[in-house]
Amino acid sequence: MTDLAPARAVLPPGGWSGPACDSVVLDYEGRFVRRKRLVTVSGASVLVDLPQTVSLEDGAALVLGDGGRVRVAAAAEAVVIVSGDLPRLAWHIGNRHTPCAIGADHLMIRRDHVLEAMLVRLGAKLIPTEAPFTPEGGAYGHGRTLGHHHGDGGHHDHDHHHHGGAHER
């Protein structure tokens, strides 16, 4: 396996031009990196060694120590397209801190039989499929929702009913 120069920076989608020397295809979990060895499409190995953990976006580029760039592509994974009363369904998905992609006429979540059953009970129509998963990042993150951390180092008291709370119908 060929080793490429280490990647120590990331350029956002649309923030770079020119050819990439290679690419990596990563699922949602695989795009959350700080220090990790990745295997490119051509079979080369690249060590990602970033100063902090980042969520790589589809179309971003890893900047190699020698100036080369490795394009990041979001892999297709098992997801479900959700349609119906979108504001209500989005509220229930968000209340469970579940990553969710939001389209004009649908929501998309990764396959989860418990959430799917809940959504069906709420009147949702579900279409299982395989597609790249690039959910909303949330108000406190760029590309990720990270549990209850609100970005200010403080702790907040808030009333969450994650499973079967009294406010659900």
Backbone as JSON Lines, residues from 0, in Angstrom:
{"i":0,"aa":"M","n":[0.85,-1.18,0.0],"ca":[0.0,0.0,0.0],"c":[0.89,1.23,0.0]}
{"i":1,"aa":"T","n":[0.62,2.17,-0.87],"ca":[1.36,3.41,-0.96],"c":[0.9,4.37,0.13]}
{"i":2,"aa":"D","n":[1.85,5.07,0.75],"ca":[1.49,6.09,1.72],"c":[1.57,7.46,1.08]}
{"i":3,"aa":"L","n":[0.52,8.24,1.23],"ca":[0.53,9.63,0.8],"c":[1.07,10.47,1.95]}
{"i":4,"aa":"A","n":[1.45,11.71,1.66],"ca":[1.89,12.62,2.72],"c":[0.74,12.83,3.7]}
{"i":5,"aa":"P","n":[1.02,13.05,4.98],"ca":[-0.05,13.27,5.95],"c":[-0.92,14.47,5.6]}
{"i":6,"aa":"A","n":[-2.19,14.39,5.96],"ca":[-3.13,15.5,5.75],"c":[-3.27,16.25,7.06]}
{"i":7,"aa":"R","n":[-2.95,17.55,7.04],"ca":[-2.98,18.34,8.27],"c":[-3.93,19.53,8.18]}
{"i":8,"aa":"A","n":[-4.7,19.61,7.1],"ca":[-5.68,20.7,6.94],"c":[-6.81,20.21,6.04]}
{"i":9,"aa":"V","n":[-7.93,20.91,6.11],"ca":[-9.12,20.59,5.32],"c":[-9.6,21.85,4.63]}
{"i":10,"aa":"L","n":[-9.95,21.73,3.36],"ca":[-10.58,22.83,2.63],"c":[-12.06,22.48,2.45]}
{"i":11,"aa":"P","n":[-12.96,23.43,2.67],"ca":[-14.39,23.14,2.57],"c":[-14.83,22.92,1.14]}
{"i":12,"aa":"P","n":[-16.0,22.3,0.95],"ca":[-16.54,22.16,-0.41],"c":[-16.66,23.55,-1.04]}
{"i":13,"aa":"G","n":[-16.25,23.67,-2.28],"ca":[-16.3,24.96,-2.97],"c":[-15.14,25.88,-2.6]}
{"i":14,"aa":"G","n":[-14.31,25.49,-1.64],"ca":[-13.2,26.31,-1.2],"c":[-11.87,25.93,-1.82]}
{"i":15,"aa":"W","n":[-11.96,25.12,-2.86],"ca":[-10.74,24.7,-3.55],"c":[-11.06,24.39,-5.0]}
{"i":16,"aa":"S","n":[-10.03,24.39,-5.82],"ca":[-10.22,24.05,-7.23],"c":[-9.03,23.25,-7.71]}
{"i":17,"aa":"G","n":[-9.12,22.77,-8.91],"ca":[-8.05,21.96,-9.47],"c":[-8.28,20.5,-9.18]}
{"i":18,"aa":"P","n":[-7.4,19.67,-9.73],"ca":[-7.59,18.23,-9.57],"c":[-7.15,17.74,-8.19]}
{"i":19,"aa":"A","n":[-7.8,16.67,-7.76],"ca":[-7.39,15.97,-6.54],"c":[-6.5,14.81,-6.97]}
{"i":20,"aa":"C","n":[-5.52,14.47,-6.13],"ca":[-4.64,13.35,-6.47],"c":[-5.31,12.01,-6.19]}
{"i":21,"aa":"D","n":[-6.38,12.03,-5.37],"ca":[-7.09,10.8,-5.01],"c":[-8.37,11.2,-4.3]}
{"i":22,"aa":"S","n":[-9.13,10.22,-3.83],"ca":[-10.35,10.51,-3.07],"c":[-10.59,9.43,-2.02]}
{"i":23,"aa":"V","n":[-11.36,9.78,-1.01],"ca":[-11.81,8.83,0.0],"c":[-13.33,8.88,0.02]}
{"i":24,"aa":"V","n":[-13.95,7.73,0.19],"ca":[-15.4,7.64,0.27],"c":[-15.71,7.15,1.68]}
{"i":25,"aa":"L","n":[-16.39,8.0,2.46],"ca":[-16.6,7.73,3.88],"c":[-18.07,7.89,4.25]}
{"i":26,"aa":"D","n":[-18.55,7.01,5.14],"ca":[-19.91,7.17,5.65],"c":[-19.93,8.29,6.69]}
{"i":27,"aa":"Y","n":[-21.11,8.56,7.25],"ca":[-21.3,9.65,8.2],"c":[-20.34,9.54,9.38]}
{"i":28,"aa":"E","n":[-20.25,8.37,9.99],"ca":[-19.34,8.18,11.13],"c":[-17.88,8.32,10.71]}
{"i":29,"aa":"G","n":[-17.54,7.81,9.54],"ca":[-16.17,7.86,9.05],"c":[-15.69,9.27,8.72]}
{"i":30,"aa":"R","n":[-16.63,10.2,8.51],"ca":[-16.26,11.59,8.19],"c":[-16.0,12.43,9.44]}
{"i":31,"aa":"F","n":[-16.06,11.85,10.62],"ca":[-15.79,12.55,11.87],"c":[-14.37,12.16,12.29]}
{"i":32,"aa":"V","n":[-13.4,13.03,12.07],"ca":[-11.99,12.65,12.24],"c":[-11.18,13.73,12.94]}
{"i":33,"aa":"R","n":[-10.1,13.29,13.53],"ca":[-9.01,14.15,13.99],"c":[-7.69,13.51,13.6]}
{"i":34,"aa":"R","n":[-7.47,12.31,14.12],"ca":[-6.25,11.57,13.76],"c":[-6.69,10.16,13.39]}
{"i":35,"aa":"K","n":[-6.5,9.83,12.11],"ca":[-7.0,8.55,11.61],"c":[-6.32,8.21,10.29]}
{"i":36,"aa":"R","n":[-6.04,6.94,10.09],"ca":[-5.5,6.48,8.8],"c":[-6.67,6.1,7.91]}
{"i":37,"aa":"L","n":[-6.69,6.67,6.7],"ca":[-7.75,6.39,5.74],"c":[-7.15,5.71,4.52]}
{"i":38,"aa":"V","n":[-7.94,4.89,3.85],"ca":[-7.53,4.26,2.61],"c":[-8.32,4.92,1.47]}
{"i":39,"aa":"T","n":[-7.59,5.37,0.46],"ca":[-8.21,6.08,-0.66],"c":[-8.81,5.1,-1.66]}
{"i":40,"aa":"V","n":[-9.51,5.64,-2.63],"ca":[-10.13,4.83,-3.68],"c":[-9.08,4.02,-4.44]}
{"i":41,"aa":"S","n":[-7.89,4.6,-4.63],"ca":[-6.83,3.9,-5.36],"c":[-6.08,2.88,-4.49]}
{"i":42,"aa":"G","n":[-6.39,2.84,-3.19],"ca":[-5.72,1.91,-2.29],"c":[-4.56,2.5,-1.52]}
{"i":43,"aa":"A","n":[-4.26,3.77,-1.73],"ca":[-3.2,4.44,-0.98],"c":[-3.67,4.72,0.44]}
{"i":44,"aa":"S","n":[-2.72,4.91,1.32],"ca":[-3.02,5.19,2.72],"c":[-2.66,6.64,3.01]}
{"i":45,"aa":"V","n":[-3.51,7.35,3.75],"ca":[-3.23,8.72,4.14],"c":[-3.55,8.88,5.63]}
{"i":46,"aa":"L","n":[-2.59,9.43,6.37],"ca":[-2.8,9.72,7.78],"c":[-3.4,11.11,7.89]}
{"i":47,"aa":"V","n":[-4.6,11.21,8.45],"ca":[-5.21,12.5,8.73],"c":[-4.76,12.86,10.15]}
{"i":48,"aa":"D","n":[-4.13,14.02,10.29],"ca":[-3.6,14.47,11.58],"c":[-3.95,15.95,11.73]}
{"i":49,"aa":"L","n":[-5.17,16.2,12.2],"ca":[-5.69,17.56,12.29],"c":[-5.56,18.09,13.72]}
{"i":50,"aa":"P","n":[-5.5,19.41,13.89],"ca":[-5.36,19.98,15.24],"c":[-6.6,19.78,16.11]}
{"i":51,"aa":"Q","n":[-7.75,19.58,15.5],"ca":[-8.97,19.32,16.25],"c":[-9.89,18.41,15.45]}
{"i":52,"aa":"T","n":[-10.85,17.81,16.12],"ca":[-11.8,16.93,15.46],"c":[-12.71,17.75,14.56]}
{"i":53,"aa":"V","n":[-12.94,17.25,13.35],"ca":[-13.8,17.93,12.39],"c":[-14.77,16.93,11.78]}
{"i":54,"aa":"S","n":[-15.84,17.46,11.24],"ca":[-16.79,16.68,10.46],"c":[-16.55,17.03,9.0]}
{"i":55,"aa":"L","n":[-16.0,16.09,8.25],"ca":[-15.69,16.32,6.84],"c":[-16.97,16.33,6.02]}
{"i":56,"aa":"E","n":[-17.12,17.34,5.2],"ca":[-18.29,17.44,4.34],"c":[-18.0,16.83,2.98]}
{"i":57,"aa":"D","n":[-19.05,16.33,2.34],"ca":[-18.95,15.83,0.97],"c":[-18.42,16.96,0.09]}
{"i":58,"aa":"G","n":[-17.36,16.7,-0.66],"ca":[-16.77,17.71,-1.53],"c":[-15.62,18.47,-0.9]}
{"i":59,"aa":"A","n":[-15.33,18.23,0.37],"ca":[-14.17,18.86,1.01],"c":[-12.9,18.23,0.47]}
{"i":60,"aa":"A","n":[-11.76,18.83,0.8],"ca":[-10.47,18.28,0.39],"c":[-9.54,18.21,1.59]}
{"i":61,"aa":"L","n":[-8.9,17.06,1.76],"ca":[-7.82,16.93,2.73],"c":[-6.57,17.49,2.06]}
{"i":62,"aa":"V","n":[-5.87,18.4,2.73],"ca":[-4.66,19.0,2.17],"c":[-3.46,18.22,2.69]}
{"i":63,"aa":"L","n":[-2.73,17.63,1.77],"ca":[-1.57,16.82,2.12],"c":[-0.35,17.7,2.36]}
{"i":64,"aa":"G","n":[0.6,17.18,3.12],"ca":[1.82,17.9,3.43],"c":[2.61,18.32,2.19]}
{"i":65,"aa":"D","n":[2.46,17.59,1.09],"ca":[3.18,17.93,-0.14],"c":[2.36,18.84,-1.07]}
{"i":66,"aa":"G","n":[1.2,19.32,-0.58],"ca":[0.35,20.22,-1.36],"c":[-0.75,19.52,-2.14]}
{"i":67,"aa":"G","n":[-0.68,18.2,-2.25],"ca":[-1.74,17.47,-2.93],"c":[-3.05,17.54,-2.16]}
{"i":68,"aa":"R","n":[-4.11,17.17,-2.84],"ca":[-5.44,17.19,-2.21],"c":[-6.14,15.87,-2.45]}
{"i":69,"aa":"V","n":[-6.82,15.4,-1.4],"ca":[-7.62,14.19,-1.48],"c":[-9.07,14.61,-1.28]}
{"i":70,"aa":"R","n":[-9.9,14.36,-2.29],"ca":[-11.32,14.73,-2.22],"c":[-12.07,13.8,-1.29]}
{"i":71,"aa":"V","n":[-12.99,14.35,-0.49],"ca":[-13.84,13.59,0.41],"c":[-15.21,13.42,-0.25]}
{"i":72,"aa":"A","n":[-15.69,12.19,-0.31],"ca":[-17.03,11.91,-0.85],"c":[-17.84,11.18,0.21]}
{"i":73,"aa":"A","n":[-19.09,11.54,0.33],"ca":[-20.0,10.87,1.27],"c":[-20.45,9.55,0.65]}
{"i":74,"aa":"A","n":[-20.26,8.47,1.38],"ca":[-20.67,7.14,0.91],"c":[-22.17,6.95,1.05]}
{"i":75,"aa":"A","n":[-22.74,6.15,0.18],"ca":[-24.14,5.76,0.33],"c":[-24.24,4.83,1.53]}
{"i":76,"aa":"E","n":[-25.29,5.01,2.33],"ca":[-25.52,4.14,3.48],"c":[-27.01,3.95,3.67]}
{"i":77,"aa":"A","n":[-27.37,3.04,4.55],"ca":[-28.77,2.7,4.77],"c":[-29.48,3.86,5.48]}
{"i":78,"aa":"V","n":[-30.43,4.46,4.77],"ca":[-31.19,5.59,5.31],"c":[-32.67,5.35,5.03]}
{"i":79,"aa":"V","n":[-33.49,6.2,5.61],"ca":[-34.92,6.16,5.32],"c":[-35.38,7.58,5.04]}
{"i":80,"aa":"I","n":[-36.14,7.74,3.94],"ca":[-36.75,9.01,3.58],"c":[-38.09,9.09,4.31]}
{"i":81,"aa":"V","n":[-38.3,10.19,5.02],"ca":[-39.49,10.37,5.86],"c":[-40.33,11.49,5.28]}
{"i":82,"aa":"S","n":[-41.62,11.22,5.05],"ca":[-42.54,12.27,4.61],"c":[-43.79,12.22,5.47]}
{"i":83,"aa":"G","n":[-44.52,13.32,5.45],"ca":[-45.72,13.45,6.27],"c":[-45.74,14.85,6.88]}
{"i":84,"aa":"D","n":[-46.21,14.96,8.11],"ca":[-46.27,16.23,8.84],"c":[-44.85,16.57,9.3]}
{"i":85,"aa":"L","n":[-44.07,17.18,8.4],"ca":[-42.63,17.36,8.65],"c":[-42.29,18.14,9.91]}
{"i":86,"aa":"P","n":[-42.96,19.24,10.24],"ca":[-42.58,19.93,11.49],"c":[-42.75,19.02,12.72]}
{"i":87,"aa":"R","n":[-43.84,18.31,12.78],"ca":[-44.09,17.41,13.92],"c":[-43.08,16.26,13.94]}
{"i":88,"aa":"L","n":[-42.85,15.65,12.79],"ca":[-41.91,14.53,12.71],"c":[-40.49,14.99,13.03]}
{"i":89,"aa":"A","n":[-40.1,16.17,12.52],"ca":[-38.77,16.71,12.81],"c":[-38.6,16.97,14.3]}
{"i":90,"aa":"W","n":[-39.65,17.45,14.95],"ca":[-39.58,17.7,16.39],"c":[-39.29,16.39,17.14]}
{"i":91,"aa":"H","n":[-40.0,15.34,16.8],"ca":[-39.8,14.06,17.49],"c":[-38.41,13.48,17.2]}
{"i":92,"aa":"I","n":[-37.93,13.63,15.98],"ca":[-36.58,13.16,15.65],"c":[-35.55,13.97,16.43]}
{"i":93,"aa":"G","n":[-35.7,15.29,16.43],"ca":[-34.77,16.16,17.14],"c":[-34.79,15.95,18.64]}
{"i":94,"aa":"N","n":[-35.96,15.66,19.19],"ca":[-36.07,15.42,20.63],"c":[-35.26,14.21,21.06]}
{"i":95,"aa":"R","n":[-34.92,13.34,20.12],"ca":[-34.1,12.17,20.41],"c":[-32.64,12.38,20.0]}
{"i":96,"aa":"H","n":[-32.32,13.64,19.68],"ca":[-30.94,14.01,19.3],"c":[-30.41,13.12,18.18]}
{"i":97,"aa":"T","n":[-31.29,12.81,17.23],"ca":[-30.94,11.95,16.1],"c":[-30.54,12.81,14.91]}
{"i":98,"aa":"P","n":[-29.36,12.57,14.33],"ca":[-28.98,13.32,13.14],"c":[-30.05,13.18,12.05]}
{"i":99,"aa":"C","n":[-30.34,14.29,11.38],"ca":[-31.42,14.31,10.39],"c":[-31.07,15.28,9.26]}
{"i":100,"aa":"A","n":[-31.21,14.82,8.03],"ca":[-31.07,15.69,6.86],"c":[-32.47,16.23,6.54]}
{"i":101,"aa":"I","n":[-32.54,17.48,6.15],"ca":[-33.83,18.13,5.92],"c":[-33.91,18.59,4.47]}
{"i":102,"aa":"G","n":[-34.89,18.06,3.75],"ca":[-35.16,18.48,2.38],"c":[-36.43,19.31,2.35]}
{"i":103,"aa":"A","n":[-36.76,19.88,1.2],"ca":[-37.95,20.71,1.08],"c":[-39.23,19.92,1.36]}
{"i":104,"aa":"D","n":[-39.24,18.63,0.98],"ca":[-40.46,17.84,1.12],"c":[-40.24,16.52,1.85]}
{"i":105,"aa":"H","n":[-39.1,16.39,2.55],"ca":[-38.83,15.14,3.26],"c":[-37.73,15.35,4.31]}
{"i":106,"aa":"L","n":[-37.63,14.39,5.19],"ca":[-36.53,14.29,6.14],"c":[-35.78,13.01,5.81]}
{"i":107,"aa":"M","n":[-34.53,12.89,6.26],"ca":[-33.78,11.65,6.06],"c":[-33.01,11.35,7.33]}
{"i":108,"aa":"I","n":[-33.15,10.1,7.8],"ca":[-32.4,9.62,8.95],"c":[-31.74,8.29,8.58]}
{"i":109,"aa":"R","n":[-30.74,7.91,9.37],"ca":[-30.16,6.58,9.17],"c":[-31.17,5.55,9.66]}
{"i":110,"aa":"R","n":[-31.11,4.35,9.1],"ca":[-32.05,3.28,9.44],"c":[-31.95,2.97,10.94]}
{"i":111,"aa":"D","n":[-33.1,2.92,11.59],"ca":[-33.21,2.61,13.01],"c":[-34.63,2.11,13.23]}
{"i":112,"aa":"H","n":[-34.77,0.8,13.49],"ca":[-36.12,0.22,13.56],"c":[-36.97,0.83,14.66]}
{"i":113,"aa":"V","n":[-36.38,1.26,15.76],"ca":[-37.16,1.87,16.85],"c":[-37.71,3.23,16.4]}
{"i":114,"aa":"L","n":[-36.85,4.06,15.82],"ca":[-37.32,5.36,15.34],"c":[-38.31,5.21,14.19]}
{"i":115,"aa":"E","n":[-38.07,4.25,13.32],"ca":[-38.99,4.03,12.21],"c":[-40.37,3.64,12.72]}
{"i":116,"aa":"A","n":[-40.44,2.77,13.71],"ca":[-41.74,2.38,14.29],"c":[-42.44,3.58,14.9]}
{"i":117,"aa":"M","n":[-41.69,4.42,15.62],"ca":[-42.28,5.62,16.22],"c":[-42.82,6.54,15.12]}
{"i":118,"aa":"L","n":[-42.05,6.74,14.05],"ca":[-42.48,7.63,12.99],"c":[-43.73,7.12,12.28]}
{"i":119,"aa":"V","n":[-43.82,5.81,12.08],"ca":[-45.02,5.23,11.48],"c":[-46.23,5.48,12.38]}
{"i":120,"aa":"R","n":[-46.05,5.29,13.7],"ca":[-47.15,5.57,14.65],"c":[-47.59,7.03,14.59]}
{"i":121,"aa":"L","n":[-46.67,7.91,14.22],"ca":[-46.98,9.34,14.11],"c":[-47.53,9.7,12.73]}
{"i":122,"aa":"G","n":[-47.74,8.71,11.86],"ca":[-48.35,8.94,10.55],"c":[-47.37,9.18,9.42]}
{"i":123,"aa":"A","n":[-46.09,8.94,9.64],"ca":[-45.09,9.17,8.59],"c":[-45.15,8.09,7.53]}
{"i":124,"aa":"K","n":[-44.77,8.46,6.32],"ca":[-44.55,7.5,5.24],"c":[-43.03,7.34,5.14]}
{"i":125,"aa":"L","n":[-42.55,6.1,5.14],"ca":[-41.12,5.82,5.12],"c":[-40.72,5.1,3.85]}
{"i":126,"aa":"I","n":[-39.59,5.51,3.27],"ca":[-39.04,4.85,2.09],"c":[-37.58,4.5,2.4]}
{"i":127,"aa":"P","n":[-37.3,3.23,2.7],"ca":[-35.9,2.82,2.93],"c":[-35.12,2.89,1.62]}
{"i":128,"aa":"T","n":[-33.88,3.35,1.7],"ca":[-33.04,3.45,0.51],"c":[-31.57,3.49,0.92]}
{"i":129,"aa":"E","n":[-30.7,3.59,-0.05],"ca":[-29.26,3.78,0.17],"c":[-28.93,5.14,-0.44]}
{"i":130,"aa":"A","n":[-28.3,6.03,0.34],"ca":[-27.94,7.36,-0.15],"c":[-26.88,7.96,0.76]}
{"i":131,"aa":"P","n":[-26.12,8.93,0.25],"ca":[-25.19,9.64,1.13],"c":[-25.98,10.34,2.23]}
{"i":132,"aa":"F","n":[-25.46,10.32,3.46],"ca":[-26.14,10.93,4.59],"c":[-25.36,12.14,5.06]}
{"i":133,"aa":"T","n":[-25.94,13.31,4.88],"ca":[-25.31,14.56,5.28],"c":[-26.33,15.39,6.07]}
{"i":134,"aa":"P","n":[-26.48,15.07,7.36],"ca":[-27.5,15.74,8.17],"c":[-27.14,17.18,8.52]}
{"i":135,"aa":"E","n":[-28.13,17.89,9.01],"ca":[-27.94,19.24,9.53],"c":[-26.97,19.2,10.7]}
{"i":136,"aa":"G","n":[-26.21,20.25,10.87],"ca":[-25.21,20.3,11.94],"c":[-25.75,20.78,13.26]}
{"i":137,"aa":"G","n":[-26.87,21.41,13.29],"ca":[-27.39,21.93,14.54],"c":[-26.85,23.32,14.82]}
{"i":138,"aa":"A","n":[-27.46,23.96,15.77],"ca":[-27.11,25.34,16.1],"c":[-25.73,25.48,16.71]}
{"i":139,"aa":"Y","n":[-25.18,24.41,17.28],"ca":[-23.92,24.52,18.02],"c":[-22.77,23.79,17.36]}
{"i":140,"aa":"G","n":[-22.97,23.21,16.18],"ca":[-21.89,22.46,15.56],"c":[-21.89,22.68,14.06]}
{"i":141,"aa":"H","n":[-20.78,22.35,13.45],"ca":[-20.68,22.44,12.0],"c":[-20.67,21.01,11.48]}
{"i":142,"aa":"G","n":[-21.84,20.51,11.1],"ca":[-21.92,19.18,10.53],"c":[-22.26,18.09,11.52]}
{"i":143,"aa":"R","n":[-22.3,18.39,12.8],"ca":[-22.6,17.35,13.81],"c":[-23.44,17.94,14.91]}
{"i":144,"aa":"T","n":[-24.31,17.1,15.44],"ca":[-24.97,17.42,16.69],"c":[-24.31,16.51,17.71]}
{"i":145,"aa":"L","n":[-23.81,17.09,18.77],"ca":[-23.0,16.33,19.72],"c":[-23.69,16.27,21.07]}
{"i":146,"aa":"G","n":[-24.79,15.6,21.12],"ca":[-25.47,15.39,22.39],"c":[-25.92,16.69,23.01]}
{"i":147,"aa":"H","n":[-25.66,16.85,24.3],"ca":[-26.12,18.02,25.03],"c":[-25.08,19.13,25.15]}
{"i":148,"aa":"H","n":[-23.92,19.0,24.55],"ca":[-22.92,20.04,24.65],"c":[-23.4,21.24,23.85]}
{"i":149,"aa":"H","n":[-23.44,22.39,24.5],"ca":[-23.97,23.58,23.86],"c":[-22.89,24.57,23.46]}
{"i":150,"aa":"G","n":[-21.64,24.14,23.43],"ca":[-20.59,24.97,22.89],"c":[-20.06,26.04,23.82]}
{"i":151,"aa":"D","n":[-20.65,26.22,25.0],"ca":[-20.18,27.29,25.88],"c":[-19.52,26.74,27.14]}
{"i":152,"aa":"G","n":[-19.34,25.44,27.23],"ca":[-18.68,24.84,28.37],"c":[-19.56,24.74,29.6]}
{"i":153,"aa":"G","n":[-20.75,25.33,29.54],"ca":[-21.63,25.29,30.7],"c":[-22.56,24.1,30.65]}
{"i":154,"aa":"H","n":[-23.19,23.86,31.77],"ca":[-24.18,22.79,31.84],"c":[-25.55,23.45,31.91]}
{"i":155,"aa":"H","n":[-26.49,22.88,31.23],"ca":[-27.84,23.43,31.2],"c":[-28.81,22.42,31.76]}
{"i":156,"aa":"D","n":[-29.75,22.92,32.52],"ca":[-30.82,22.05,32.97],"c":[-31.92,22.18,31.96]}
{"i":157,"aa":"H","n":[-32.3,21.07,31.35],"ca":[-33.45,21.1,30.46],"c":[-34.18,19.78,30.53]}
{"i":158,"aa":"D","n":[-35.48,19.91,30.37],"ca":[-36.38,18.79,30.53],"c":[-36.54,18.08,29.2]}
{"i":159,"aa":"H","n":[-35.87,16.94,29.04],"ca":[-35.99,16.15,27.83],"c":[-36.68,14.84,28.17]}
{"i":160,"aa":"H","n":[-37.63,14.48,27.36],"ca":[-38.3,13.19,27.49],"c":[-37.98,12.42,26.24]}
{"i":161,"aa":"H","n":[-36.89,11.65,26.28],"ca":[-36.42,10.99,25.08],"c":[-37.27,9.81,24.64]}
{"i":162,"aa":"H","n":[-37.84,9.1,25.55],"ca":[-38.56,7.89,25.17],"c":[-39.89,7.82,25.92]}
{"i":163,"aa":"G","n":[-40.96,8.14,25.21],"ca":[-42.29,8.0,25.79],"c":[-42.66,9.07,26.79]}
{"i":164,"aa":"G","n":[-42.15,10.3,26.59],"ca":[-42.47,11.38,27.5],"c":[-43.94,11.74,27.47]}
{"i":165,"aa":"A","n":[-44.4,12.41,28.51],"ca":[-45.82,12.75,28.66],"c":[-46.29,13.69,27.56]}
{"i":166,"aa":"H","n":[-45.39,14.43,26.94],"ca":[-45.81,15.38,25.92],"c":[-46.03,14.73,24.56]}
{"i":167,"aa":"E","n":[-45.78,13.45,24.44],"ca":[-46.03,12.76,23.17],"c":[-47.46,12.28,23.09]}
{"i":168,"aa":"R","n":[-47.95,12.21,21.88],"ca":[-49.33,11.73,21.67],"c":[-49.34,10.28,21.3]}
